Amino acid sequence: MDIFNTGAGADQDSILELRVELRVELVDSEPAIWRLFELRSSLALHEAHQVLQAAFGWEDAHLHRFTSSDPFAPLRPVNGQFPEVLQWIPGQECEEPGDRPEDDCSLDQLLTLGSGEAFYEYDFGDSWLHRLELVSRRPADDDSPHARLIDGARRGPLEDSGGLPGYEQIMDALADPTHPDHAEHAAWVTDITGSDAPFDPAFLDIPAVNRVLAEKFRRTQSGEEHGN
């Protein structure tokens, strides 16, 4: 089967539905910002994108892509030639030879290509790179949800905070009332979050994430929305 051209939902009745346990970590975050999911292996990548957006608190305001290997790792020639770099993105954005529509690849297919590992980059300016690591596979129960967050640590960074270095600087200033930029960054965080409540970067509300995921897939199944 050509996994680059076969739709993720093709002939699902003949494919054993699996449940994957997937660990996703924001690369180079310290302390680590990570999530542990139970997901249906047949999720198309546009659906996996929605799951990651909800779980890390992103607002889907920027471009994104999936790759089967680290997109920033140096390429190694094979038989004297550099391999084609593939990326899965929204279909309307496919322009380059290595671009593939994310609707046409399932999560399990991507993980198989990467030997159990894959990457998701969100916001090419701030470059939030997430490493996806397969923990286990098992048969799915008929009534198992499409996606469920089962563990994790720390809330996701704020949108447009300048990547990990910028976010860390903001958090340092926010934690120190004597910092010269404390008031400026506190006002910015209030504006971004829409709340003047103290901002806790260590807080992660797993039940709230699961409520969002359940509603998103309920609406998708009922035809009320379609993933971007």
PATORNU-846547 format. One record per residue: residue number from 1; y, z, x of N, C-alpha, C in turn. Coordinates in steps of 0.1 Angstrom, whole numbers, always signed. Each point is the difference from the previous one (the first is absolute). Layout:
BEGIN
resi:NUM	npy:Y	npz:Z	npx:X	capy:Y	capz:Z	capx:X	cpy:Y	cpz:Z	cpx:X
...
END
This chain:
BEGIN
resi:1	npy:-12	npz:+0	npx:+8	capy:+12	capz:+0	capx:-8	cpy:+12	cpz:+0	cpx:+9
resi:2	npy:+10	npz:-9	npx:-3	capy:+13	capz:+0	capx:+7	cpy:+9	cpz:+10	cpx:-6
resi:3	npy:+2	npz:+11	npx:+7	capy:+8	capz:+11	capx:-6	cpy:+15	cpz:-3	cpx:+1
resi:4	npy:+4	npz:-11	npx:+7	capy:+14	capz:-4	capx:+0	cpy:+4	cpz:-8	cpx:-12
resi:5	npy:-10	npz:-6	npx:-7	capy:+3	capz:-9	capx:-11	cpy:-6	cpz:+5	cpx:-13
resi:6	npy:-9	npz:+10	npx:+0	capy:-6	capz:+5	capx:-12	cpy:+8	cpz:+11	cpx:-6
resi:7	npy:+4	npz:-1	npx:-13	capy:+8	capz:+11	capx:-6	cpy:-7	cpz:+13	cpx:+0
resi:8	npy:+8	npz:+11	npx:+1	capy:-6	capz:+13	capx:+1	cpy:-8	cpz:+3	cpx:-13
resi:9	npy:+4	npz:-6	npx:-11	capy:-7	capz:+4	capx:-12	cpy:-11	cpz:-10	cpx:-4
resi:10	npy:-3	npz:-10	npx:+9	capy:-10	capz:-10	capx:-3	cpy:-14	cpz:+6	cpx:-2
resi:11	npy:-6	npz:-4	npx:-11	capy:-14	capz:+3	capx:-3	cpy:-3	cpz:+15	cpx:+3
resi:12	npy:+8	npz:+9	npx:-6	capy:-2	capz:+14	capx:+3	cpy:-13	cpz:+6	cpx:-5
resi:13	npy:-6	npz:-7	npx:-11	capy:-12	capz:+5	capx:-6	cpy:-12	cpz:-1	cpx:+10
resi:14	npy:+2	npz:-9	npx:+10	capy:-11	capz:-1	capx:+10	cpy:+2	cpz:+8	cpx:+12
resi:15	npy:+10	npz:+8	npx:+1	capy:+4	capz:+7	capx:+11	cpy:-2	cpz:+15	cpx:-3
resi:16	npy:-7	npz:+8	npx:+8	capy:-1	capz:+14	capx:-2	cpy:+13	cpz:+7	cpx:+2
resi:17	npy:+5	npz:+7	npx:-10	capy:+13	capz:+7	capx:+1	cpy:-2	cpz:+12	cpx:+8
resi:18	npy:+8	npz:+1	npx:+11	capy:-1	capz:+11	capx:+9	cpy:+12	cpz:+9	cpx:-1
resi:19	npy:-1	npz:+12	npx:+4	capy:+11	capz:+10	capx:+1	cpy:+2	cpz:+3	cpx:+14
resi:20	npy:+12	npz:-3	npx:+5	capy:+2	capz:+3	capx:+14	cpy:+9	cpz:+12	cpx:+2
resi:21	npy:-3	npz:+8	npx:+10	capy:+9	capz:+11	capx:+4	cpy:+8	cpz:-6	cpx:+12
resi:22	npy:+13	npz:+1	npx:-2	capy:+9	capz:-7	capx:+9	cpy:+11	cpz:+10	cpx:+5
resi:23	npy:+1	npz:+1	npx:+13	capy:+11	capz:+8	capx:+6	cpy:+11	cpz:-9	cpx:+5
resi:24	npy:+12	npz:+3	npx:-4	capy:+12	capz:-8	capx:+4	cpy:+10	cpz:+10	cpx:+7
resi:25	npy:+4	npz:-4	npx:+12	capy:+10	capz:+8	capx:+7	cpy:+11	cpz:-8	cpx:+5
resi:26	npy:+12	npz:+5	npx:-1	capy:+12	capz:-7	capx:+5	cpy:+0	cpz:+1	cpx:+15
resi:27	npy:-1	npz:-11	npx:+6	capy:-2	capz:-1	capx:+15	cpy:+11	cpz:+6	cpx:+7
resi:28	npy:-4	npz:+9	npx:+10	capy:+10	capz:+7	capx:+9	cpy:+7	cpz:+11	cpx:-7
resi:29	npy:-3	npz:+4	npx:-13	capy:+7	capz:+11	capx:-6	cpy:-5	cpz:+13	cpx:+6
resi:30	npy:+9	npz:+9	npx:+2	capy:-3	capz:+13	capx:+6	cpy:+9	cpz:+11	cpx:-5
resi:31	npy:-5	npz:+10	npx:-8	capy:-14	capz:+1	capx:-4	cpy:-5	cpz:-12	cpx:-8
resi:32	npy:-13	npz:-2	npx:-1	capy:-5	capz:-12	capx:-6	cpy:+3	cpz:+0	cpx:-15
resi:33	npy:+4	npz:-11	npx:-5	capy:+2	capz:-3	capx:-14	cpy:-12	cpz:-8	cpx:-5
resi:34	npy:-9	npz:+5	npx:-8	capy:-12	capz:-7	capx:-3	cpy:-5	cpz:+3	cpx:-14
resi:35	npy:-9	npz:-9	npx:-5	capy:-5	capz:+1	capx:-13	cpy:-15	cpz:-4	cpx:+0
resi:36	npy:-8	npz:+7	npx:-8	capy:-14	capz:-3	capx:-2	cpy:-3	cpz:-4	cpx:-14
resi:37	npy:-5	npz:-12	npx:-2	capy:-2	capz:-6	capx:-13	cpy:-15	cpz:-2	cpx:-3
resi:38	npy:-3	npz:+0	npx:-13	capy:-12	capz:-7	capx:-5	cpy:+5	cpz:-12	cpx:-8
resi:39	npy:-5	npz:-12	npx:+3	capy:+4	capz:-12	capx:-5	cpy:-11	cpz:-9	cpx:-4
resi:40	npy:+1	npz:-8	npx:-10	capy:-9	capz:-11	capx:-3	cpy:+1	cpz:-11	cpx:+11
resi:41	npy:-11	npz:-4	npx:+5	capy:+0	capz:-9	capx:+11	cpy:+5	cpz:-14	cpx:-4
resi:42	npy:-1	npz:-3	npx:-13	capy:+4	capz:-13	capx:-5	cpy:+15	cpz:-1	cpx:-2
resi:43	npy:+8	npz:+10	npx:+2	capy:+15	capz:-1	capx:-1	cpy:+5	cpz:-11	cpx:+8
resi:44	npy:+8	npz:-9	npx:-7	capy:+7	capz:-10	capx:+7	cpy:+11	cpz:+6	cpx:+9
resi:45	npy:+4	npz:-7	npx:+10	capy:+10	capz:+6	capx:+9	cpy:+13	cpz:+3	cpx:-6
resi:46	npy:+4	npz:-8	npx:-11	capy:+12	capz:+3	capx:-6	cpy:-1	cpz:+14	cpx:-8
resi:47	npy:-12	npz:+3	npx:-4	capy:-3	capz:+13	capx:-7	cpy:+0	cpz:+11	cpx:+11
resi:48	npy:-6	npz:-2	npx:+11	capy:+1	capz:+10	capx:+11	cpy:+14	cpz:+2	cpx:+4
resi:49	npy:+8	npz:-10	npx:+0	capy:+14	capz:+2	capx:+3	cpy:+7	cpz:+9	cpx:-9
resi:50	npy:-3	npz:-1	npx:-13	capy:+6	capz:+9	capx:-10	cpy:-5	cpz:+14	cpx:+2
resi:51	npy:-13	npz:+2	npx:+4	capy:-5	capz:+13	capx:+2	cpy:+7	cpz:+7	cpx:+12
resi:52	npy:+2	npz:-8	npx:+11	capy:+7	capz:+6	capx:+12	cpy:+14	cpz:+3	cpx:-3
resi:53	npy:+7	npz:-8	npx:-8	capy:+14	capz:+2	capx:-3	cpy:+1	cpz:+14	cpx:-8
resi:54	npy:-9	npz:+2	npx:-10	capy:+1	capz:+12	capx:-8	cpy:-4	cpz:+12	cpx:+9
resi:55	npy:-10	npz:-1	npx:+8	capy:-4	capz:+12	capx:+8	cpy:+9	cpz:+4	cpx:+11
resi:56	npy:+8	npz:-9	npx:+5	capy:+9	capz:+3	capx:+11	cpy:+14	cpz:+2	cpx:-5
resi:57	npy:+2	npz:-3	npx:-13	capy:+14	capz:+2	capx:-6	cpy:+9	cpz:-12	cpx:+3
resi:58	npy:-5	npz:-11	npx:+4	capy:+8	capz:-12	capx:+2	cpy:+5	cpz:-5	cpx:-13
resi:59	npy:+10	npz:-9	npx:+0	capy:+7	capz:-5	capx:-12	cpy:-2	cpz:-15	cpx:-1
resi:60	npy:-9	npz:-6	npx:+8	capy:-2	capz:-14	capx:-1	cpy:+12	cpz:-9	cpx:+1
resi:61	npy:+9	npz:+4	npx:+9	capy:+13	capz:-6	capx:+1	cpy:+1	cpz:-10	cpx:+12
resi:62	npy:-11	npz:-1	npx:+7	capy:-1	capz:-9	capx:+12	cpy:-12	cpz:-8	cpx:+1
resi:63	npy:-1	npz:-9	npx:+9	capy:-12	capz:-8	capx:+2	cpy:-11	cpz:+8	cpx:+6
resi:64	npy:-12	npz:-5	npx:-2	capy:-12	capz:+7	capx:+6	cpy:-10	cpz:-10	cpx:+4
resi:65	npy:-10	npz:+4	npx:+7	capy:-12	capz:-8	capx:+4	cpy:-12	cpz:+8	cpx:+4
resi:66	npy:-11	npz:-6	npx:-2	capy:-13	capz:+6	capx:+5	cpy:-5	cpz:-8	cpx:+11
resi:67	npy:-6	npz:+6	npx:+10	capy:-7	capz:-7	capx:+11	cpy:-13	cpz:+7	cpx:+3
resi:68	npy:-10	npz:-7	npx:+6	capy:-13	capz:+5	capx:+3	cpy:+0	cpz:+7	cpx:+13
resi:69	npy:+11	npz:-1	npx:+8	capy:+1	capz:+6	capx:+13	cpy:+15	cpz:+4	cpx:+2
resi:70	npy:+2	npz:+8	npx:+10	capy:+14	capz:+5	capx:+3	cpy:+9	cpz:-12	cpx:+3
resi:71	npy:+10	npz:-3	npx:-9	capy:+9	capz:-11	capx:+2	cpy:+8	cpz:+0	cpx:+12
resi:72	npy:+1	npz:+12	npx:+7	capy:+9	capz:+1	capx:+12	cpy:-8	cpz:+1	cpx:+12
resi:73	npy:-13	npz:+0	npx:+0	capy:-9	capz:+0	capx:+12	cpy:+1	cpz:-13	cpx:+7
resi:74	npy:+0	npz:+0	npx:+13	capy:+0	capz:-13	capx:+8	cpy:-12	cpz:-8	cpx:-4
resi:75	npy:+2	npz:-13	npx:-1	capy:-11	capz:-9	capx:-3	cpy:-8	cpz:-3	cpx:+12
resi:76	npy:-13	npz:-1	npx:-1	capy:-8	capz:-4	capx:+11	cpy:-6	cpz:-14	cpx:-3
resi:77	npy:+1	npz:-9	npx:+10	capy:-5	capz:-13	capx:-2	cpy:-16	cpz:+0	cpx:-1
resi:78	npy:-4	npz:-9	npx:-9	capy:-15	capz:-2	capx:-1	cpy:-3	cpz:-15	cpx:+4
resi:79	npy:-8	npz:-1	npx:+10	capy:-3	capz:-14	capx:+5	cpy:+13	cpz:-7	cpx:+4
resi:80	npy:+9	npz:+7	npx:+6	capy:+12	capz:-6	capx:+5	cpy:+11	cpz:-2	cpx:-11
resi:81	npy:-3	npz:+4	npx:-12	capy:+10	capz:-2	capx:-11	cpy:+2	cpz:+13	cpx:-7
resi:82	npy:+13	npz:+1	npx:-5	capy:+3	capz:+12	capx:-7	cpy:-4	cpz:-2	cpx:-15
resi:83	npy:-7	npz:+10	npx:-6	capy:-4	capz:-1	capx:-14	cpy:+11	cpz:-1	cpx:-10
resi:84	npy:-2	npz:-6	npx:-11	capy:+10	capz:+0	capx:-11	cpy:+2	cpz:+14	cpx:-5
resi:85	npy:+12	npz:+4	npx:-2	capy:+3	capz:+13	capx:-6	cpy:+1	cpz:-1	cpx:-15
resi:86	npy:-9	npz:+6	npx:-7	capy:+1	capz:-1	capx:-15	cpy:+7	cpz:+12	cpx:-6
resi:87	npy:+7	npz:-2	npx:-11	capy:+6	capz:+11	capx:-7	cpy:-1	cpz:-4	cpx:-15
resi:88	npy:-2	npz:+11	npx:-8	capy:-1	capz:-2	capx:-15	cpy:+13	cpz:+6	cpx:-6
resi:89	npy:+7	npz:-9	npx:-7	capy:+13	capz:+3	capx:-6	cpy:+1	cpz:-6	cpx:-14
resi:90	npy:+10	npz:+4	npx:-8	capy:+1	capz:-6	capx:-13	cpy:+0	cpz:-15	cpx:+1
resi:91	npy:-7	npz:-6	npx:-10	capy:-2	capz:-15	capx:+1	cpy:+13	cpz:-8	cpx:+1
resi:92	npy:+10	npz:+4	npx:-7	capy:+13	capz:-8	capx:+0	cpy:+7	cpz:+1	cpx:+14
resi:93	npy:-5	npz:+9	npx:+8	capy:+6	capz:+1	capx:+14	cpy:-8	cpz:-7	cpx:+11
resi:94	npy:-11	npz:-6	npx:-4	capy:-8	capz:-7	capx:+10	cpy:+6	cpz:-12	cpx:+5
resi:95	npy:+3	npz:-1	npx:+13	capy:+7	capz:-12	capx:+6	cpy:-6	cpz:-4	cpx:+13
resi:96	npy:-5	npz:+9	npx:+7	capy:-6	capz:-3	capx:+14	cpy:-15	cpz:-2	cpx:-1
resi:97	npy:-6	npz:-7	npx:+10	capy:-14	capz:-3	capx:+0	cpy:-9	cpz:+12	cpx:-2
resi:98	npy:+4	npz:+11	npx:+6	capy:-8	capz:+12	capx:+0	cpy:+2	cpz:+9	cpx:-13
resi:99	npy:+9	npz:-5	npx:-9	capy:+2	capz:+8	capx:-12	cpy:-11	cpz:-2	cpx:-11
resi:100	npy:-4	npz:+10	npx:-6	capy:-10	capz:+0	capx:-11	cpy:+5	cpz:+7	cpx:-12
resi:101	npy:-3	npz:-4	npx:-12	capy:+5	capz:+7	capx:-12	cpy:-8	cpz:+13	cpx:-1
resi:102	npy:+7	npz:+11	npx:-2	capy:-7	capz:+13	capx:-1	cpy:-8	cpz:+1	cpx:-13
resi:103	npy:+2	npz:-8	npx:-10	capy:-8	capz:+0	capx:-12	cpy:-14	cpz:-5	cpx:+3
resi:104	npy:-2	npz:-8	npx:+10	capy:-12	capz:-7	capx:+3	cpy:-9	cpz:+8	cpx:+9
resi:105	npy:+3	npz:+13	npx:+3	capy:-8	capz:+8	capx:+9	cpy:-1	cpz:+14	cpx:-5
resi:106	npy:-12	npz:+5	npx:+0	capy:-2	capz:+14	capx:-5	cpy:+1	cpz:+9	cpx:+12
resi:107	npy:+2	npz:+13	npx:-4	capy:+0	capz:+10	capx:+11	cpy:-12	cpz:+1	cpx:+8
resi:108	npy:-12	npz:-2	npx:-6	capy:-12	capz:+1	capx:+7	cpy:-2	cpz:-12	cpx:+10
resi:109	npy:+5	npz:-12	npx:-5	capy:-1	capz:-12	capx:+9	cpy:+9	cpz:+2	cpx:+12
resi:110	npy:+12	npz:+6	npx:-2	capy:+9	capz:+2	capx:+12	cpy:-6	cpz:+10	cpx:+9
resi:111	npy:-6	npz:+11	npx:-5	capy:-6	capz:+10	capx:+9	cpy:-12	cpz:-6	cpx:+7
resi:112	npy:-7	npz:-9	npx:-6	capy:-12	capz:-6	capx:+7	cpy:+5	cpz:-8	cpx:+11
resi:113	npy:+11	npz:-8	npx:-2	capy:+6	capz:-8	capx:+11	cpy:+4	cpz:+8	cpx:+12
resi:114	npy:+5	npz:+12	npx:-3	capy:+5	capz:+9	capx:+11	cpy:-10	cpz:+10	cpx:+4
resi:115	npy:-13	npz:-2	npx:-3	capy:-11	capz:+9	capx:+4	cpy:+4	cpz:+15	cpx:-4
resi:116	npy:+5	npz:+1	npx:-13	capy:+3	capz:+13	capx:-5	cpy:+14	cpz:+5	cpx:+2
resi:117	npy:+8	npz:-8	npx:+5	capy:+14	capz:+3	capx:+3	cpy:+9	cpz:-11	cpx:-5
resi:118	npy:+12	npz:+3	npx:-4	capy:+10	capz:-10	capx:-4	cpy:+14	cpz:+7	cpx:+1
resi:119	npy:+10	npz:-8	npx:-2	capy:+14	capz:+5	capx:+1	cpy:+8	cpz:-5	cpx:-11
resi:120	npy:+10	npz:+8	npx:-4	capy:+10	capz:-4	capx:-10	cpy:+13	cpz:+4	cpx:+5
resi:121	npy:+9	npz:-10	npx:+1	capy:+14	capz:+2	capx:+4	cpy:+9	cpz:-2	cpx:-11
resi:122	npy:+9	npz:+10	npx:-2	capy:+10	capz:-1	capx:-11	cpy:+14	cpz:+1	cpx:+6
resi:123	npy:+9	npz:-8	npx:-4	capy:+14	capz:-1	capx:+5	cpy:+0	cpz:-4	cpx:+14
resi:124	npy:+1	npz:-13	npx:+2	capy:+0	capz:-6	capx:+14	cpy:+12	cpz:+5	cpx:+9
resi:125	npy:+10	npz:+5	npx:-7	capy:+11	capz:+6	capx:+8	cpy:-3	cpz:+13	cpx:+6
resi:126	npy:-4	npz:+10	npx:-9	capy:-4	capz:+13	capx:+4	cpy:-14	cpz:+0	cpx:+6
resi:127	npy:-8	npz:-10	npx:-4	capy:-13	capz:-2	capx:+5	cpy:-9	cpz:+13	cpx:-2
resi:128	npy:-3	npz:+3	npx:-13	capy:-9	capz:+11	capx:-3	cpy:-14	cpz:-5	cpx:+1
resi:129	npy:-7	npz:+2	npx:+11	capy:-14	capz:-5	capx:+2	cpy:-10	cpz:+10	cpx:-4
resi:130	npy:-9	npz:-3	npx:-9	capy:-11	capz:+9	capx:-5	cpy:-13	cpz:-5	cpx:+6
resi:131	npy:-8	npz:+9	npx:+5	capy:-13	capz:-4	capx:+4	cpy:-10	cpz:+4	cpx:-10
resi:132	npy:-9	npz:-9	npx:-5	capy:-10	capz:+2	capx:-10	cpy:-13	cpz:+1	cpx:+7
resi:133	npy:-7	npz:+11	npx:-2	capy:-13	capz:+2	capx:+6	cpy:-11	cpz:+4	cpx:-11
resi:134	npy:-10	npz:-8	npx:+0	capy:-11	capz:+2	capx:-9	cpy:-8	cpz:+13	cpx:+4
resi:135	npy:-2	npz:+9	npx:-9	capy:-7	capz:+12	capx:+3	cpy:-15	cpz:-1	cpx:-5
resi:136	npy:-1	npz:-5	npx:-12	capy:-14	capz:-2	capx:-6	cpy:+1	cpz:-10	cpx:-12
resi:137	npy:-12	npz:-5	npx:-3	capy:-2	capz:-8	capx:-12	cpy:-12	cpz:+5	cpx:-8
resi:138	npy:+1	npz:-1	npx:-13	capy:-11	capz:+5	capx:-8	cpy:+1	cpz:-8	cpx:-14
resi:139	npy:-11	npz:+0	npx:-7	capy:+1	capz:-7	capx:-13	cpy:+10	cpz:+7	cpx:-9
resi:140	npy:+8	npz:-8	npx:-8	capy:+10	capz:+6	capx:-9	cpy:-6	cpz:+3	cpx:-13
resi:141	npy:+5	npz:+11	npx:-6	capy:-4	capz:+4	capx:-14	cpy:+8	cpz:-9	cpx:-9
resi:142	npy:-6	npz:-2	npx:-12	capy:+7	capz:-9	capx:-10	cpy:+13	cpz:+6	cpx:-4
resi:143	npy:+1	npz:+13	npx:-1	capy:+12	capz:+6	capx:-5	cpy:+9	cpz:+5	cpx:+11
resi:144	npy:-2	npz:-4	npx:+13	capy:+8	capz:+5	capx:+11	cpy:+13	cpz:-8	cpx:-1
resi:145	npy:+11	npz:+7	npx:+3	capy:+14	capz:-6	capx:+0	cpy:+1	cpz:-11	cpx:+11
resi:146	npy:+9	npz:-9	npx:-2	capy:+2	capz:-11	capx:+10	cpy:+5	cpz:+7	cpx:+13
resi:147	npy:+8	npz:+10	npx:-1	capy:+6	capz:+6	capx:+12	cpy:+3	cpz:+15	cpx:-2
resi:148	npy:-4	npz:+8	npx:+10	capy:+3	capz:+14	capx:-2	cpy:+3	cpz:+5	cpx:+14
resi:149	npy:+11	npz:+8	npx:+1	capy:+4	capz:+7	capx:+12	cpy:-7	cpz:+13	cpx:+1
resi:150	npy:-8	npz:+3	npx:+10	capy:-8	capz:+12	capx:+1	cpy:+5	cpz:+10	cpx:+10
resi:151	npy:+8	npz:-5	npx:+10	capy:+6	capz:+10	capx:+10	cpy:+11	cpz:-8	cpx:+7
resi:152	npy:+7	npz:+8	npx:+8	capy:+11	capz:-6	capx:+8	cpy:+9	cpz:+11	cpx:+6
resi:153	npy:+10	npz:-5	npx:+7	capy:+9	capz:+10	capx:+6	cpy:+14	cpz:-6	cpx:+1
resi:154	npy:+10	npz:+7	npx:-5	capy:+14	capz:-3	capx:+2	cpy:+4	cpz:-12	cpx:-10
resi:155	npy:+12	npz:+1	npx:-4	capy:+6	capz:-10	capx:-9	cpy:+3	cpz:-12	cpx:+9
resi:156	npy:+1	npz:-12	npx:-6	capy:+4	capz:-12	capx:+8	cpy:+15	cpz:+1	cpx:+4
resi:157	npy:+3	npz:-8	npx:+10	capy:+14	capz:+0	capx:+4	cpy:+9	cpz:-6	cpx:-10
resi:158	npy:+13	npz:+2	npx:+1	capy:+9	capz:-6	capx:-9	cpy:+3	cpz:-15	cpx:+3
resi:159	npy:+2	npz:-7	npx:-11	capy:+3	capz:-14	capx:+2	cpy:+13	cpz:-2	cpx:+8
resi:160	npy:+0	npz:-10	npx:+9	capy:+12	capz:-4	capx:+7	cpy:+5	cpz:+11	cpx:+10
resi:161	npy:-9	npz:+8	npx:+5	capy:+4	capz:+11	capx:+9	cpy:-1	cpz:-4	cpx:+14
resi:162	npy:-3	npz:-13	npx:+3	capy:+0	capz:-4	capx:+14	cpy:-13	cpz:+1	cpx:+7
resi:163	npy:-11	npz:-1	npx:-7	capy:-13	capz:+1	capx:+7	cpy:-3	cpz:+15	cpx:+4
resi:164	npy:-11	npz:+2	npx:+6	capy:-3	capz:+14	capx:+4	cpy:+11	cpz:+7	cpx:+9
resi:165	npy:+5	npz:-7	npx:+10	capy:+11	capz:+7	capx:+8	cpy:+12	cpz:+4	cpx:-9
resi:166	npy:+4	npz:-9	npx:-9	capy:+12	capz:+3	capx:-8	cpy:-4	cpz:+11	cpx:-10
resi:167	npy:-11	npz:+0	npx:-6	capy:-5	capz:+10	capx:-9	cpy:+0	cpz:+14	cpx:+6
resi:168	npy:-6	npz:+0	npx:+12	capy:-1	capz:+13	capx:+8	cpy:+14	cpz:+6	cpx:+3
resi:169	npy:+9	npz:-9	npx:+3	capy:+14	capz:+5	capx:+3	cpy:+6	cpz:+6	cpx:-12
resi:170	npy:-2	npz:-7	npx:-12	capy:+5	capz:+6	capx:-12	cpy:-6	cpz:+13	cpx:-3
resi:171	npy:-13	npz:+1	npx:+1	capy:-7	capz:+13	capx:-3	cpy:+5	cpz:+11	cpx:+9
resi:172	npy:+2	npz:-3	npx:+13	capy:+5	capz:+10	capx:+10	cpy:+13	cpz:+5	cpx:-4
resi:173	npy:+9	npz:-9	npx:-4	capy:+14	capz:+4	capx:-4	cpy:-1	cpz:+8	cpx:-13
resi:174	npy:-9	npz:-4	npx:-9	capy:-1	capz:+6	capx:-13	cpy:-5	cpz:+15	cpx:+1
resi:175	npy:-8	npz:+2	npx:+10	capy:-6	capz:+13	capx:+2	cpy:+9	cpz:+10	cpx:+7
resi:176	npy:+11	npz:-5	npx:+6	capy:+9	capz:+8	capx:+8	cpy:+14	cpz:+0	cpx:-6
resi:177	npy:+4	npz:+10	npx:-7	capy:+14	capz:+0	capx:-6	cpy:+11	cpz:-1	cpx:+10
resi:178	npy:-3	npz:+3	npx:+13	capy:+10	capz:+0	capx:+10	cpy:+1	cpz:-14	cpx:+7
resi:179	npy:-9	npz:-9	npx:-4	capy:+0	capz:-14	capx:+6	cpy:+12	cpz:-7	cpx:-5
resi:180	npy:+7	npz:-7	npx:+10	capy:+12	capz:-7	capx:-4	cpy:-1	cpz:-10	cpx:-11
resi:181	npy:-12	npz:-6	npx:-2	capy:-2	capz:-10	capx:-10	cpy:-7	cpz:+6	cpx:-13
resi:182	npy:-1	npz:+13	npx:+0	capy:-8	capz:+6	capx:-11	cpy:+6	cpz:-3	cpx:-14
resi:183	npy:+13	npz:+1	npx:-2	capy:+6	capz:-2	capx:-13	cpy:-1	cpz:-15	cpx:-4
resi:184	npy:+2	npz:-9	npx:+10	capy:-1	capz:-14	capx:-3	cpy:-14	cpz:-4	cpx:-4
resi:185	npy:-10	npz:+5	npx:+7	capy:-13	capz:-4	capx:-3	cpy:-5	cpz:+7	cpx:-13
resi:186	npy:+5	npz:+12	npx:-3	capy:-4	capz:+7	capx:-12	cpy:+6	cpz:-8	cpx:-12
resi:187	npy:+12	npz:-5	npx:+1	capy:+6	capz:-8	capx:-11	cpy:-8	cpz:-13	cpx:-2
resi:188	npy:-4	npz:-6	npx:+11	capy:-8	capz:-13	capx:-1	cpy:-13	cpz:+3	cpx:-6
resi:189	npy:-7	npz:+10	npx:+3	capy:-13	capz:+3	capx:-6	cpy:+1	cpz:+3	cpx:-15
resi:190	npy:+11	npz:+7	npx:-3	capy:+2	capz:+3	capx:-15	cpy:+2	cpz:-13	cpx:-7
resi:191	npy:+8	npz:-9	npx:+6	capy:+2	capz:-13	capx:-6	cpy:-13	cpz:-8	cpx:-2
resi:192	npy:-8	npz:-1	npx:+11	capy:-12	capz:-8	capx:+0	cpy:-10	cpz:+6	cpx:-10
resi:193	npy:-2	npz:+13	npx:+0	capy:-10	capz:+6	capx:-9	cpy:+5	cpz:+3	cpx:-14
resi:194	npy:+13	npz:-1	npx:-2	capy:+5	capz:+3	capx:-13	cpy:-1	cpz:+15	cpx:-4
resi:195	npy:-1	npz:+8	npx:+10	capy:-1	capz:+15	capx:-3	cpy:+6	cpz:+8	cpx:+11
resi:196	npy:+6	npz:+11	npx:-4	capy:+6	capz:+9	capx:+10	cpy:-9	cpz:+11	cpx:+3
resi:197	npy:-13	npz:-1	npx:-4	capy:-9	capz:+11	capx:+3	cpy:-4	cpz:-1	cpx:+15
resi:198	npy:-3	npz:+11	npx:+7	capy:-4	capz:-1	capx:+14	cpy:-11	cpz:-10	cpx:+2
resi:199	npy:+2	npz:-8	npx:+11	capy:-10	capz:-10	capx:+3	cpy:-10	cpz:+6	cpx:+9
resi:200	npy:-13	npz:-1	npx:-4	capy:-11	capz:+6	capx:+8	cpy:-9	cpz:-12	cpx:+5
resi:201	npy:+1	npz:-3	npx:+13	capy:-8	capz:-12	capx:+5	cpy:-15	cpz:+4	cpx:+0
resi:202	npy:-4	npz:+12	npx:-1	capy:-14	capz:+4	capx:+0	cpy:-6	cpz:+0	cpx:-14
resi:203	npy:+8	npz:-2	npx:-10	capy:-6	capz:+1	capx:-14	cpy:-6	cpz:-13	cpx:-4
resi:204	npy:-12	npz:+1	npx:-6	capy:-7	capz:-11	capx:-6	cpy:-6	cpz:+4	cpx:-13
resi:205	npy:+4	npz:-7	npx:-11	capy:-5	capz:+4	capx:-13	cpy:-11	cpz:-10	cpx:-4
resi:206	npy:-13	npz:+4	npx:+3	capy:-11	capz:-9	capx:-2	cpy:-2	cpz:-2	cpx:-15
resi:207	npy:+0	npz:+10	npx:-9	capy:-1	capz:-3	capx:-14	cpy:+10	cpz:-10	cpx:-6
resi:208	npy:+12	npz:+1	npx:+5	capy:+11	capz:-9	capx:-4	cpy:-3	cpz:-14	cpx:+4
resi:209	npy:-5	npz:-2	npx:+12	capy:-4	capz:-14	capx:+5	cpy:-11	cpz:-5	cpx:-9
resi:210	npy:-10	npz:+8	npx:-3	capy:-11	capz:-5	capx:-8	cpy:+4	cpz:-3	cpx:-14
resi:211	npy:+10	npz:+7	npx:-6	capy:+5	capz:-4	capx:-13	cpy:+6	cpz:-13	cpx:+1
resi:212	npy:+8	npz:-3	npx:+10	capy:+6	capz:-13	capx:+2	cpy:-10	cpz:-11	cpx:+1
resi:213	npy:-10	npz:+2	npx:+8	capy:-11	capz:-10	capx:+2	cpy:-8	cpz:-2	cpx:-13
resi:214	npy:-3	npz:+10	npx:-8	capy:-7	capz:-1	capx:-12	cpy:+8	cpz:-9	cpx:-10
resi:215	npy:+13	npz:+3	npx:-1	capy:+9	capz:-7	capx:-9	cpy:+1	cpz:-15	cpx:+4
resi:216	npy:+1	npz:-2	npx:+13	capy:+2	capz:-14	capx:+6	cpy:-12	cpz:-8	cpx:-4
resi:217	npy:-12	npz:+5	npx:+2	capy:-12	capz:-8	capx:-3	cpy:-3	cpz:-1	cpx:-15
resi:218	npy:+4	npz:+10	npx:-7	capy:-1	capz:-1	capx:-15	cpy:+9	cpz:-11	cpx:-5
resi:219	npy:+12	npz:-1	npx:+5	capy:+9	capz:-11	capx:-4	cpy:-5	cpz:-14	cpx:+5
resi:220	npy:-5	npz:+0	npx:+12	capy:-6	capz:-13	capx:+5	cpy:-11	cpz:-5	cpx:-8
resi:221	npy:-9	npz:+9	npx:-4	capy:-12	capz:-3	capx:-8	cpy:+4	cpz:-5	cpx:-14
resi:222	npy:+11	npz:+6	npx:-5	capy:+4	capz:-3	capx:-14	cpy:+9	cpz:-13	cpx:+0
resi:223	npy:+3	npz:-5	npx:+12	capy:+8	capz:-12	capx:+1	cpy:+15	cpz:+2	cpx:-1
resi:224	npy:+4	npz:+13	npx:+2	capy:+14	capz:+3	capx:-1	cpy:+8	cpz:-3	cpx:+13
resi:225	npy:-8	npz:-2	npx:+11	capy:+7	capz:-3	capx:+12	cpy:-10	cpz:-7	cpx:+9
resi:226	npy:+6	npz:-7	npx:+10	capy:-9	capz:-7	capx:+10	cpy:+6	cpz:+4	cpx:+14
resi:227	npy:-8	npz:+3	npx:+10	capy:+5	capz:+4	capx:+13	cpy:+8	cpz:-11	cpx:+6
resi:228	npy:+10	npz:+4	npx:+8	capy:+9	capz:-9	capx:+7	cpy:-8	cpz:-7	cpx:+12
END
